[in-house]
Each structure stands twice: as structure tokens, then as C-alpha cells.
């Protein structure tokens, strides 16, 4: 179940993180942060909030796919899922994050 967070810079030079499964599938992505410290705080917030069912906001897109946001205790979105074909697939991704995120390694790809 081992996964990893990757911290990277996007084309706009903002810091972002993505959470990947051991086989490389992206299950959660962040917003852009201007400072690396904000991004690393976001990773820590995911690790802390991931186990809590109440932190997940499940949605259906206009195209009929399924996704979710992971929110901090203050209601701020700290991560967004990829789109899933079914609610069951979305729910599997949530379960993986609940179990895998708290102990996931962090790789800083900006150094």
C-alpha cells in the first residue's frame, strides 16, 4: 500500500504536490503554492486529515464522472482527486488515501 507524495514545480513556477500509489497512479493533487513551505504544510495536512471520513466531499462532474475533494478542518480544499468512471472507483481511491497517505514518503523533486 506504500505510496508517495511528490513535491514539484509546475509551468507557472508554483509548488504543488501529488499523491501516487505504489504503481504510479495519481490519486490526489494539490493547488499551486507560491512557497514550498505552504506546499509541505499541505502534505502534512493531507496526512493528518486523510483518515477522517468527514473530510471528503464527493462530487459528480458535469460529464458524469466521480471525484472528491479532501478538506482540512477549516473547510479549505487541500487536495482534489482525478475523475473516476464510477462511484465505486472513487470510493476505492478514498479508502486507499485513508490508509496510505498518513505514512506515505515525501519526495521533493524541486531540488
Biopython code that builds the backbone (N, CA, C, O; Angstrom):
import numpy as np
from Bio.PDB.StructureBuilder import StructureBuilder

atoms = [
    (1, "UNK", "N", (0.817, -1.193, 0.000)),
    (1, "UNK", "CA", (0.000, 0.000, 0.000)),
    (1, "UNK", "C", (0.859, 1.254, 0.000)),
    (1, "UNK", "O", (0.333, 2.367, -0.031)),
    (2, "UNK", "N", (2.162, 1.087, 0.034)),
    (2, "UNK", "CA", (3.045, 2.247, 0.101)),
    (2, "UNK", "C", (2.850, 3.162, -1.095)),
    (2, "UNK", "O", (2.839, 2.724, -2.246)),
    (3, "UNK", "N", (2.700, 4.409, -0.800)),
    (3, "UNK", "CA", (2.593, 5.429, -1.826)),
    (3, "UNK", "C", (3.592, 6.518, -1.534)),
    (3, "UNK", "O", (4.417, 6.400, -0.628)),
    (4, "UNK", "N", (3.509, 7.591, -2.319)),
    (4, "UNK", "CA", (4.433, 8.689, -2.073)),
    (4, "UNK", "C", (3.812, 10.006, -2.523)),
    (4, "UNK", "O", (3.029, 10.068, -3.471)),
    (5, "UNK", "N", (4.193, 11.043, -1.806)),
    (5, "UNK", "CA", (3.897, 12.402, -2.206)),
    (5, "UNK", "C", (5.074, 12.894, -3.028)),
    (5, "UNK", "O", (6.227, 12.662, -2.664)),
    (6, "UNK", "N", (4.800, 13.564, -4.121)),
    (6, "UNK", "CA", (5.837, 14.215, -4.906)),
    (6, "UNK", "C", (5.580, 15.714, -4.863)),
    (6, "UNK", "O", (4.497, 16.181, -5.218)),
    (7, "UNK", "N", (6.585, 16.461, -4.427)),
    (7, "UNK", "CA", (6.524, 17.920, -4.458)),
    (7, "UNK", "C", (7.270, 18.359, -5.706)),
    (7, "UNK", "O", (8.409, 17.951, -5.936)),
    (8, "UNK", "N", (6.626, 19.191, -6.507)),
    (8, "UNK", "CA", (7.227, 19.623, -7.773)),
    (8, "UNK", "C", (6.811, 21.053, -8.084)),
    (8, "UNK", "O", (5.938, 21.615, -7.423)),
    (9, "UNK", "N", (7.446, 21.639, -9.102)),
    (9, "UNK", "CA", (7.074, 22.968, -9.576)),
    (9, "UNK", "C", (6.358, 22.806, -10.905)),
    (9, "UNK", "O", (6.791, 22.041, -11.767)),
    (10, "UNK", "N", (5.250, 23.538, -11.064)),
    (10, "UNK", "CA", (4.513, 23.485, -12.325)),
    (10, "UNK", "C", (5.060, 24.521, -13.309)),
    (10, "UNK", "O", (6.044, 25.200, -13.012)),
    (11, "UNK", "N", (4.436, 24.642, -14.460)),
    (11, "UNK", "CA", (4.908, 25.569, -15.505)),
    (11, "UNK", "C", (4.862, 27.020, -15.062)),
    (11, "UNK", "O", (5.628, 27.847, -15.556)),
    (12, "UNK", "N", (3.969, 27.334, -14.134)),
    (12, "UNK", "CA", (3.851, 28.698, -13.611)),
    (12, "UNK", "C", (4.821, 28.942, -12.450)),
    (12, "UNK", "O", (4.769, 29.987, -11.801)),
    (13, "UNK", "N", (5.702, 27.973, -12.195)),
    (13, "UNK", "CA", (6.692, 28.053, -11.117)),
    (13, "UNK", "C", (6.065, 28.026, -9.724)),
    (13, "UNK", "O", (6.660, 28.522, -8.767)),
    (14, "UNK", "N", (4.864, 27.448, -9.606)),
    (14, "UNK", "CA", (4.241, 27.264, -8.306)),
    (14, "UNK", "C", (4.556, 25.855, -7.801)),
    (14, "UNK", "O", (4.742, 24.925, -8.585)),
    (15, "UNK", "N", (4.612, 25.724, -6.495)),
    (15, "UNK", "CA", (4.850, 24.421, -5.870)),
    (15, "UNK", "C", (3.525, 23.679, -5.768)),
    (15, "UNK", "O", (2.501, 24.266, -5.420)),
    (16, "UNK", "N", (3.552, 22.400, -6.071)),
    (16, "UNK", "CA", (2.378, 21.533, -5.976)),
    (16, "UNK", "C", (2.818, 20.185, -5.436)),
    (16, "UNK", "O", (4.003, 19.851, -5.452)),
    (17, "UNK", "N", (1.845, 19.411, -4.954)),
    (17, "UNK", "CA", (2.131, 18.025, -4.616)),
    (17, "UNK", "C", (1.096, 17.127, -5.269)),
    (17, "UNK", "O", (-0.028, 17.537, -5.560)),
    (18, "UNK", "N", (1.508, 15.907, -5.484)),
    (18, "UNK", "CA", (0.589, 14.857, -5.944)),
    (18, "UNK", "C", (0.880, 13.623, -5.112)),
    (18, "UNK", "O", (2.021, 13.355, -4.738)),
    (19, "UNK", "N", (-0.174, 12.884, -4.835)),
    (19, "UNK", "CA", (-0.047, 11.633, -4.099)),
    (19, "UNK", "C", (-0.234, 10.502, -5.084)),
    (19, "UNK", "O", (-1.233, 10.441, -5.801)),
    (20, "UNK", "N", (0.754, 9.592, -5.113)),
    (20, "UNK", "CA", (0.736, 8.481, -6.055)),
    (20, "UNK", "C", (0.719, 7.151, -5.315)),
    (20, "UNK", "O", (1.288, 7.017, -4.232)),
    (21, "UNK", "N", (0.055, 6.172, -5.919)),
    (21, "UNK", "CA", (0.084, 4.807, -5.405)),
    (21, "UNK", "C", (1.437, 4.182, -5.744)),
    (21, "UNK", "O", (2.231, 4.770, -6.478)),
    (22, "UNK", "N", (1.693, 3.003, -5.213)),
    (22, "UNK", "CA", (2.972, 2.335, -5.468)),
    (22, "UNK", "C", (3.172, 1.995, -6.940)),
    (22, "UNK", "O", (4.306, 1.838, -7.391)),
    (23, "UNK", "N", (2.064, 1.877, -7.703)),
    (23, "UNK", "CA", (2.205, 1.605, -9.136)),
    (23, "UNK", "C", (2.172, 2.878, -9.977)),
    (23, "UNK", "O", (2.065, 2.806, -11.201)),
    (24, "UNK", "N", (2.265, 4.048, -9.331)),
    (24, "UNK", "CA", (2.405, 5.310, -10.049)),
    (24, "UNK", "C", (1.121, 6.031, -10.405)),
    (24, "UNK", "O", (1.169, 7.060, -11.079)),
    (25, "UNK", "N", (-0.020, 5.527, -9.977)),
    (25, "UNK", "CA", (-1.292, 6.178, -10.286)),
    (25, "UNK", "C", (-1.483, 7.388, -9.362)),
    (25, "UNK", "O", (-1.322, 7.285, -8.145)),
    (26, "UNK", "N", (-1.823, 8.521, -9.954)),
    (26, "UNK", "CA", (-2.080, 9.729, -9.175)),
    (26, "UNK", "C", (-3.478, 9.647, -8.584)),
    (26, "UNK", "O", (-4.452, 9.445, -9.310)),
    (27, "UNK", "N", (-3.582, 9.804, -7.251)),
    (27, "UNK", "CA", (-4.883, 9.726, -6.582)),
    (27, "UNK", "C", (-5.319, 11.057, -5.985)),
    (27, "UNK", "O", (-6.491, 11.227, -5.648)),
    (28, "UNK", "N", (-4.389, 12.009, -5.850)),
    (28, "UNK", "CA", (-4.734, 13.297, -5.259)),
    (28, "UNK", "C", (-3.726, 14.336, -5.719)),
    (28, "UNK", "O", (-2.530, 14.054, -5.789)),
    (29, "UNK", "N", (-4.201, 15.536, -6.033)),
    (29, "UNK", "CA", (-3.325, 16.637, -6.436)),
    (29, "UNK", "C", (-3.690, 17.887, -5.639)),
    (29, "UNK", "O", (-4.815, 18.035, -5.164)),
    (30, "UNK", "N", (-2.730, 18.765, -5.508)),
    (30, "UNK", "CA", (-2.941, 19.989, -4.737)),
    (30, "UNK", "C", (-3.161, 21.182, -5.656)),
    (30, "UNK", "O", (-3.029, 21.102, -6.877)),
    (31, "UNK", "N", (-3.499, 22.285, -5.011)),
    (31, "UNK", "CA", (-3.496, 23.579, -5.672)),
    (31, "UNK", "C", (-2.054, 24.044, -5.782)),
    (31, "UNK", "O", (-1.152, 23.376, -5.276)),
    (32, "UNK", "N", (-1.822, 25.170, -6.430)),
    (32, "UNK", "CA", (-0.485, 25.741, -6.503)),
    (32, "UNK", "C", (-0.186, 26.597, -5.284)),
    (32, "UNK", "O", (-1.058, 27.305, -4.780)),
    (33, "UNK", "N", (1.041, 26.527, -4.822)),
    (33, "UNK", "CA", (1.509, 27.318, -3.684)),
    (33, "UNK", "C", (2.676, 28.178, -4.149)),
    (33, "UNK", "O", (3.510, 27.723, -4.931)),
    (34, "UNK", "N", (2.738, 29.413, -3.675)),
    (34, "UNK", "CA", (3.854, 30.286, -4.058)),
    (34, "UNK", "C", (5.130, 29.930, -3.306)),
    (34, "UNK", "O", (6.229, 30.167, -3.807)),
    (35, "UNK", "N", (4.996, 29.363, -2.106)),
    (35, "UNK", "CA", (6.165, 28.990, -1.300)),
    (35, "UNK", "C", (6.180, 27.487, -1.053)),
    (35, "UNK", "O", (5.132, 26.864, -0.882)),
    (36, "UNK", "N", (7.368, 26.921, -1.037)),
    (36, "UNK", "CA", (7.499, 25.489, -0.779)),
    (36, "UNK", "C", (6.965, 25.135, 0.606)),
    (36, "UNK", "O", (6.405, 24.055, 0.793)),
    (37, "UNK", "N", (7.130, 26.027, 1.574)),
    (37, "UNK", "CA", (6.650, 25.747, 2.930)),
    (37, "UNK", "C", (5.136, 25.550, 2.946)),
    (37, "UNK", "O", (4.639, 24.702, 3.688)),
    (38, "UNK", "N", (4.398, 26.310, 2.149)),
    (38, "UNK", "CA", (2.952, 26.124, 2.046)),
    (38, "UNK", "C", (2.616, 24.761, 1.474)),
    (38, "UNK", "O", (1.666, 24.113, 1.913)),
    (39, "UNK", "N", (3.386, 24.331, 0.504)),
    (39, "UNK", "CA", (3.171, 23.027, -0.127)),
    (39, "UNK", "C", (3.453, 21.895, 0.859)),
    (39, "UNK", "O", (2.678, 20.943, 0.949)),
    (40, "UNK", "N", (4.555, 21.995, 1.596)),
    (40, "UNK", "CA", (4.863, 20.945, 2.561)),
    (40, "UNK", "C", (3.836, 20.932, 3.697)),
    (40, "UNK", "O", (3.515, 19.869, 4.228)),
    (41, "UNK", "N", (3.324, 22.104, 4.070)),
    (41, "UNK", "CA", (2.241, 22.148, 5.060)),
    (41, "UNK", "C", (0.996, 21.458, 4.518)),
    (41, "UNK", "O", (0.276, 20.798, 5.267)),
    (42, "UNK", "N", (0.739, 21.606, 3.218)),
    (42, "UNK", "CA", (-0.383, 20.926, 2.577)),
    (42, "UNK", "C", (-0.240, 19.413, 2.651)),
    (42, "UNK", "O", (-1.212, 18.708, 2.922)),
    (43, "UNK", "N", (0.965, 18.913, 2.413)),
    (43, "UNK", "CA", (1.223, 17.472, 2.525)),
    (43, "UNK", "C", (0.929, 17.000, 3.946)),
    (43, "UNK", "O", (0.272, 15.978, 4.142)),
    (44, "UNK", "N", (1.410, 17.739, 4.924)),
    (44, "UNK", "CA", (1.173, 17.357, 6.322)),
    (44, "UNK", "C", (-0.313, 17.393, 6.662)),
    (44, "UNK", "O", (-0.795, 16.566, 7.437)),
    (45, "UNK", "N", (-1.040, 18.349, 6.084)),
    (45, "UNK", "CA", (-2.479, 18.433, 6.313)),
    (45, "UNK", "C", (-3.202, 17.229, 5.709)),
    (45, "UNK", "O", (-4.146, 16.708, 6.303)),
    (46, "UNK", "N", (-2.762, 16.789, 4.534)),
    (46, "UNK", "CA", (-3.348, 15.579, 3.944)),
    (46, "UNK", "C", (-3.100, 14.389, 4.861)),
    (46, "UNK", "O", (-4.019, 13.622, 5.147)),
    (47, "UNK", "N", (-1.870, 14.232, 5.322)),
    (47, "UNK", "CA", (-1.540, 13.105, 6.200)),
    (47, "UNK", "C", (-2.428, 13.110, 7.450)),
    (47, "UNK", "O", (-2.885, 12.058, 7.898)),
    (48, "UNK", "N", (-2.665, 14.293, 8.003)),
    (48, "UNK", "CA", (-3.455, 14.421, 9.226)),
    (48, "UNK", "C", (-4.942, 14.180, 8.976)),
    (48, "UNK", "O", (-5.596, 13.505, 9.771)),
    (49, "UNK", "N", (-5.482, 14.718, 7.895)),
    (49, "UNK", "CA", (-6.925, 14.688, 7.645)),
    (49, "UNK", "C", (-7.399, 13.476, 6.852)),
    (49, "UNK", "O", (-8.591, 13.167, 6.865)),
    (50, "UNK", "N", (-6.500, 12.786, 6.167)),
    (50, "UNK", "CA", (-6.875, 11.676, 5.285)),
    (50, "UNK", "C", (-7.711, 10.585, 5.953)),
    (50, "UNK", "O", (-8.647, 10.089, 5.326)),
    (51, "UNK", "N", (-7.424, 10.189, 7.188)),
    (51, "UNK", "CA", (-8.193, 9.083, 7.772)),
    (51, "UNK", "C", (-9.660, 9.407, 8.088)),
    (51, "UNK", "O", (-10.455, 8.490, 8.296)),
    (52, "UNK", "N", (-10.026, 10.672, 8.128)),
    (52, "UNK", "CA", (-11.359, 11.084, 8.566)),
    (52, "UNK", "C", (-12.377, 11.092, 7.426)),
    (52, "UNK", "O", (-12.234, 11.854, 6.470)),
    (53, "UNK", "N", (-13.405, 10.243, 7.526)),
    (53, "UNK", "CA", (-14.459, 10.188, 6.502)),
    (53, "UNK", "C", (-15.084, 11.552, 6.228)),
    (53, "UNK", "O", (-15.374, 11.890, 5.080)),
    (54, "UNK", "N", (-15.289, 12.332, 7.289)),
    (54, "UNK", "CA", (-15.984, 13.617, 7.169)),
    (54, "UNK", "C", (-15.201, 14.647, 6.365)),
    (54, "UNK", "O", (-15.759, 15.679, 5.993)),
    (55, "UNK", "N", (-13.934, 14.398, 6.091)),
    (55, "UNK", "CA", (-13.103, 15.362, 5.359)),
    (55, "UNK", "C", (-13.252, 15.239, 3.836)),
    (55, "UNK", "O", (-12.696, 16.049, 3.094)),
    (56, "UNK", "N", (-13.991, 14.239, 3.373)),
    (56, "UNK", "CA", (-14.123, 14.004, 1.932)),
    (56, "UNK", "C", (-15.447, 14.560, 1.418)),
    (56, "UNK", "O", (-16.516, 14.253, 1.946)),
    (57, "UNK", "N", (-15.353, 15.374, 0.389)),
    (57, "UNK", "CA", (-16.524, 15.930, -0.280)),
    (57, "UNK", "C", (-16.633, 15.241, -1.640)),
    (57, "UNK", "O", (-15.858, 15.527, -2.552)),
    (58, "UNK", "N", (-17.589, 14.343, -1.767)),
    (58, "UNK", "CA", (-17.764, 13.573, -3.002)),
    (58, "UNK", "C", (-18.663, 14.337, -3.965)),
    (58, "UNK", "O", (-19.674, 14.918, -3.572)),
    (59, "UNK", "N", (-18.270, 14.322, -5.241)),
    (59, "UNK", "CA", (-19.000, 15.068, -6.265)),
    (59, "UNK", "C", (-19.109, 14.244, -7.541)),
    (59, "UNK", "O", (-18.394, 13.263, -7.747)),
    (60, "UNK", "N", (-20.031, 14.681, -8.386)),
    (60, "UNK", "CA", (-20.136, 14.129, -9.733)),
    (60, "UNK", "C", (-19.935, 15.282, -10.707)),
    (60, "UNK", "O", (-20.529, 16.347, -10.540)),
    (61, "UNK", "N", (-19.101, 15.075, -11.721)),
    (61, "UNK", "CA", (-18.816, 16.127, -12.691)),
    (61, "UNK", "C", (-19.969, 16.260, -13.680)),
    (61, "UNK", "O", (-20.848, 15.400, -13.739)),
    (62, "UNK", "N", (-19.962, 17.337, -14.452)),
    (62, "UNK", "CA", (-20.995, 17.537, -15.465)),
    (62, "UNK", "C", (-20.981, 16.441, -16.520)),
    (62, "UNK", "O", (-22.005, 16.154, -17.140)),
    (63, "UNK", "N", (-19.819, 15.831, -16.722)),
    (63, "UNK", "CA", (-19.719, 14.756, -17.706)),
    (63, "UNK", "C", (-20.104, 13.397, -17.124)),
    (63, "UNK", "O", (-20.020, 12.380, -17.813)),
    (64, "UNK", "N", (-20.527, 13.379, -15.850)),
    (64, "UNK", "CA", (-20.991, 12.134, -15.253)),
    (64, "UNK", "C", (-19.932, 11.313, -14.553)),
    (64, "UNK", "O", (-20.206, 10.193, -14.121)),
    (65, "UNK", "N", (-18.720, 11.846, -14.431)),
    (65, "UNK", "CA", (-17.660, 11.124, -13.722)),
    (65, "UNK", "C", (-17.708, 11.481, -12.238)),
    (65, "UNK", "O", (-18.445, 12.379, -11.829)),
    (66, "UNK", "N", (-16.920, 10.773, -11.442)),
    (66, "UNK", "CA", (-16.966, 10.911, -9.996)),
    (66, "UNK", "C", (-15.605, 11.365, -9.477)),
    (66, "UNK", "O", (-14.565, 10.870, -9.913)),
    (67, "UNK", "N", (-15.625, 12.316, -8.538)),
    (67, "UNK", "CA", (-14.385, 12.848, -7.966)),
    (67, "UNK", "C", (-14.660, 13.265, -6.533)),
    (67, "UNK", "O", (-15.790, 13.178, -6.051)),
    (68, "UNK", "N", (-13.607, 13.722, -5.856)),
    (68, "UNK", "CA", (-13.759, 14.206, -4.486)),
    (68, "UNK", "C", (-12.713, 15.246, -4.170)),
    (68, "UNK", "O", (-11.669, 15.327, -4.818)),
    (69, "UNK", "N", (-13.013, 16.038, -3.162)),
    (69, "UNK", "CA", (-12.060, 16.958, -2.558)),
    (69, "UNK", "C", (-11.796, 16.479, -1.144)),
    (69, "UNK", "O", (-12.705, 16.016, -0.455)),
    (70, "UNK", "N", (-10.555, 16.593, -0.718)),
    (70, "UNK", "CA", (-10.195, 16.358, 0.671)),
    (70, "UNK", "C", (-10.047, 17.723, 1.316)),
    (70, "UNK", "O", (-9.310, 18.575, 0.819)),
    (71, "UNK", "N", (-10.749, 17.932, 2.429)),
    (71, "UNK", "CA", (-10.760, 19.238, 3.078)),
    (71, "UNK", "C", (-10.120, 19.173, 4.455)),
    (71, "UNK", "O", (-10.170, 18.151, 5.139)),
    (72, "UNK", "N", (-9.515, 20.294, 4.842)),
    (72, "UNK", "CA", (-8.963, 20.440, 6.185)),
    (72, "UNK", "C", (-10.099, 20.722, 7.164)),
    (72, "UNK", "O", (-11.247, 20.902, 6.755)),
    (73, "UNK", "N", (-9.782, 20.759, 8.432)),
    (73, "UNK", "CA", (-10.800, 21.007, 9.449)),
    (73, "UNK", "C", (-11.475, 22.362, 9.272)),
    (73, "UNK", "O", (-12.619, 22.538, 9.692)),
    (74, "UNK", "N", (-10.783, 23.327, 8.652)),
    (74, "UNK", "CA", (-11.370, 24.653, 8.425)),
    (74, "UNK", "C", (-12.199, 24.720, 7.142)),
    (74, "UNK", "O", (-12.705, 25.785, 6.788)),
    (75, "UNK", "N", (-12.342, 23.594, 6.445)),
    (75, "UNK", "CA", (-13.146, 23.539, 5.228)),
    (75, "UNK", "C", (-12.393, 23.849, 3.952)),
    (75, "UNK", "O", (-12.964, 23.757, 2.865)),
    (76, "UNK", "N", (-11.124, 24.216, 4.056)),
    (76, "UNK", "CA", (-10.326, 24.530, 2.873)),
    (76, "UNK", "C", (-9.937, 23.238, 2.141)),
    (76, "UNK", "O", (-9.536, 22.257, 2.767)),
    (77, "UNK", "N", (-10.062, 23.254, 0.812)),
    (77, "UNK", "CA", (-9.663, 22.097, -0.002)),
    (77, "UNK", "C", (-8.141, 21.981, 0.025)),
    (77, "UNK", "O", (-7.429, 22.940, -0.272)),
    (78, "UNK", "N", (-7.654, 20.797, 0.383)),
    (78, "UNK", "CA", (-6.207, 20.569, 0.406)),
    (78, "UNK", "C", (-5.761, 19.598, -0.681)),
    (78, "UNK", "O", (-4.567, 19.461, -0.948)),
    (79, "UNK", "N", (-6.721, 18.927, -1.304)),
    (79, "UNK", "CA", (-6.391, 18.014, -2.398)),
    (79, "UNK", "C", (-7.632, 17.644, -3.174)),
    (79, "UNK", "O", (-8.729, 17.578, -2.620)),
    (80, "UNK", "N", (-7.452, 17.403, -4.464)),
    (80, "UNK", "CA", (-8.544, 17.041, -5.366)),
    (80, "UNK", "C", (-8.172, 15.758, -6.101)),
    (80, "UNK", "O", (-7.029, 15.570, -6.517)),
    (81, "UNK", "N", (-9.152, 14.888, -6.249)),
    (81, "UNK", "CA", (-8.899, 13.616, -6.925)),
    (81, "UNK", "C", (-8.933, 13.774, -8.439)),
    (81, "UNK", "O", (-9.366, 14.796, -8.973)),
    (82, "UNK", "N", (-8.470, 12.747, -9.099)),
    (82, "UNK", "CA", (-8.687, 12.598, -10.519)),
    (82, "UNK", "C", (-10.148, 12.205, -10.727)),
    (82, "UNK", "O", (-10.824, 11.848, -9.762)),
    (83, "UNK", "N", (-10.645, 12.262, -11.942)),
    (83, "UNK", "CA", (-12.008, 11.805, -12.234)),
    (83, "UNK", "C", (-12.028, 10.282, -12.324)),
    (83, "UNK", "O", (-11.086, 9.664, -12.821)),
    (84, "UNK", "N", (-13.113, 9.691, -11.837)),
    (84, "UNK", "CA", (-13.285, 8.236, -11.843)),
    (84, "UNK", "C", (-14.541, 7.874, -12.627)),
    (84, "UNK", "O", (-15.508, 8.634, -12.664)),
    (85, "UNK", "N", (-14.508, 6.715, -13.246)),
    (85, "UNK", "CA", (-15.636, 6.264, -14.059)),
    (85, "UNK", "C", (-16.863, 5.899, -13.227)),
    (85, "UNK", "O", (-17.993, 6.017, -13.701)),
    (86, "UNK", "N", (-16.644, 5.460, -11.995)),
    (86, "UNK", "CA", (-17.763, 5.043, -11.159)),
    (86, "UNK", "C", (-17.575, 5.545, -9.730)),
    (86, "UNK", "O", (-16.465, 5.864, -9.306)),
    (87, "UNK", "N", (-18.688, 5.606, -8.998)),
    (87, "UNK", "CA", (-18.620, 5.977, -7.589)),
    (87, "UNK", "C", (-17.809, 4.942, -6.813)),
    (87, "UNK", "O", (-17.107, 5.290, -5.863)),
    (88, "UNK", "N", (-17.899, 3.677, -7.211)),
    (88, "UNK", "CA", (-17.139, 2.620, -6.533)),
    (88, "UNK", "C", (-15.637, 2.845, -6.694)),
    (88, "UNK", "O", (-14.880, 2.658, -5.742)),
    (89, "UNK", "N", (-15.199, 3.245, -7.891)),
    (89, "UNK", "CA", (-13.781, 3.531, -8.110)),
    (89, "UNK", "C", (-13.333, 4.730, -7.275)),
    (89, "UNK", "O", (-12.246, 4.721, -6.697)),
    (90, "UNK", "N", (-14.178, 5.758, -7.216)),
    (90, "UNK", "CA", (-13.876, 6.926, -6.390)),
    (90, "UNK", "C", (-13.732, 6.512, -4.930)),
    (90, "UNK", "O", (-12.798, 6.934, -4.247)),
    (91, "UNK", "N", (-14.650, 5.694, -4.461)),
    (91, "UNK", "CA", (-14.629, 5.262, -3.066)),
    (91, "UNK", "C", (-13.403, 4.411, -2.754)),
    (91, "UNK", "O", (-12.875, 4.474, -1.644)),
    (92, "UNK", "N", (-12.944, 3.616, -3.722)),
    (92, "UNK", "CA", (-11.711, 2.835, -3.539)),
    (92, "UNK", "C", (-10.514, 3.776, -3.385)),
    (92, "UNK", "O", (-9.624, 3.532, -2.571)),
    (93, "UNK", "N", (-10.503, 4.851, -4.174)),
    (93, "UNK", "CA", (-9.410, 5.824, -4.078)),
    (93, "UNK", "C", (-9.409, 6.490, -2.703)),
    (93, "UNK", "O", (-8.350, 6.695, -2.110)),
    (94, "UNK", "N", (-10.588, 6.823, -2.201)),
    (94, "UNK", "CA", (-10.683, 7.424, -0.865)),
    (94, "UNK", "C", (-10.140, 6.462, 0.186)),
    (94, "UNK", "O", (-9.369, 6.862, 1.058)),
    (95, "UNK", "N", (-10.538, 5.203, 0.107)),
    (95, "UNK", "CA", (-10.056, 4.210, 1.078)),
    (95, "UNK", "C", (-8.538, 4.066, 1.006)),
    (95, "UNK", "O", (-7.873, 3.930, 2.032)),
    (96, "UNK", "N", (-7.996, 4.099, -0.210)),
    (96, "UNK", "CA", (-6.551, 3.989, -0.355)),
    (96, "UNK", "C", (-5.882, 5.183, 0.327)),
    (96, "UNK", "O", (-4.907, 5.011, 1.058)),
    (97, "UNK", "N", (-6.393, 6.378, 0.097)),
    (97, "UNK", "CA", (-5.808, 7.580, 0.697)),
    (97, "UNK", "C", (-5.918, 7.519, 2.220)),
    (97, "UNK", "O", (-4.970, 7.864, 2.925)),
    (98, "UNK", "N", (-7.063, 7.086, 2.725)),
    (98, "UNK", "CA", (-7.241, 6.997, 4.175)),
    (98, "UNK", "C", (-6.192, 6.093, 4.817)),
    (98, "UNK", "O", (-5.706, 6.376, 5.912)),
    (99, "UNK", "N", (-5.852, 5.023, 4.143)),
    (99, "UNK", "CA", (-4.888, 4.068, 4.674)),
    (99, "UNK", "C", (-3.442, 4.381, 4.287)),
    (99, "UNK", "O", (-2.523, 4.130, 5.067)),
    (100, "UNK", "N", (-3.239, 4.922, 3.098)),
    (100, "UNK", "CA", (-1.891, 5.094, 2.574)),
    (100, "UNK", "C", (-1.252, 6.448, 2.797)),
    (100, "UNK", "O", (-0.029, 6.536, 2.911)),
    (101, "UNK", "N", (-2.043, 7.505, 2.863)),
    (101, "UNK", "CA", (-1.466, 8.845, 2.955)),
    (101, "UNK", "C", (-0.725, 9.125, 4.260)),
    (101, "UNK", "O", (0.343, 9.735, 4.225)),
    (102, "UNK", "N", (-1.254, 8.701, 5.413)),
    (102, "UNK", "CA", (-0.577, 9.076, 6.661)),
    (102, "UNK", "C", (0.886, 8.644, 6.748)),
    (102, "UNK", "O", (1.686, 9.331, 7.383)),
    (103, "UNK", "N", (1.248, 7.535, 6.132)),
    (103, "UNK", "CA", (2.621, 7.032, 6.216)),
    (103, "UNK", "C", (3.381, 7.124, 4.891)),
    (103, "UNK", "O", (4.469, 6.565, 4.760)),
    (104, "UNK", "N", (2.813, 7.825, 3.913)),
    (104, "UNK", "CA", (3.463, 7.912, 2.602)),
    (104, "UNK", "C", (4.748, 8.732, 2.685)),
    (104, "UNK", "O", (4.827, 9.724, 3.409)),
    (105, "UNK", "N", (5.738, 8.300, 1.936)),
    (105, "UNK", "CA", (7.002, 9.036, 1.840)),
    (105, "UNK", "C", (6.771, 10.333, 1.081)),
    (105, "UNK", "O", (5.805, 10.462, 0.328)),
    (106, "UNK", "N", (7.664, 11.288, 1.285)),
    (106, "UNK", "CA", (7.606, 12.566, 0.572)),
    (106, "UNK", "C", (8.887, 12.714, -0.237)),
    (106, "UNK", "O", (9.991, 12.638, 0.302)),
    (107, "UNK", "N", (8.725, 12.925, -1.534)),
    (107, "UNK", "CA", (9.872, 13.147, -2.421)),
    (107, "UNK", "C", (9.834, 14.588, -2.910)),
    (107, "UNK", "O", (8.847, 15.020, -3.507)),
    (108, "UNK", "N", (10.894, 15.321, -2.660)),
    (108, "UNK", "CA", (10.995, 16.696, -3.133)),
    (108, "UNK", "C", (11.712, 16.680, -4.477)),
    (108, "UNK", "O", (12.915, 16.430, -4.551)),
    (109, "UNK", "N", (10.960, 16.948, -5.532)),
    (109, "UNK", "CA", (11.521, 16.901, -6.880)),
    (109, "UNK", "C", (11.985, 18.290, -7.343)),
    (109, "UNK", "O", (12.304, 18.476, -8.517)),
    (110, "UNK", "N", (12.022, 19.260, -6.425)),
    (110, "UNK", "CA", (12.421, 20.614, -6.791)),
    (110, "UNK", "C", (13.886, 20.883, -6.503)),
    (110, "UNK", "O", (14.401, 21.949, -6.841)),
    (111, "UNK", "N", (14.570, 19.914, -5.876)),
    (111, "UNK", "CA", (15.969, 20.138, -5.528)),
    (111, "UNK", "C", (16.899, 19.535, -6.541)),
    (111, "UNK", "O", (18.118, 19.634, -6.397)),
]
sb = StructureBuilder()
sb.init_structure("model")
sb.init_model(0)
sb.init_chain("A")
sb.init_seg("    ")
for serial, (resi, resn, name, xyz) in enumerate(atoms, 1):
    if name == "N":
        sb.init_residue(resn, " ", resi, " ")
    sb.init_atom(name, np.array(xyz, "f"), 0.0, 1.0, " ", f" {name:<3s}", serial, name[0])
structure = sb.get_structure()
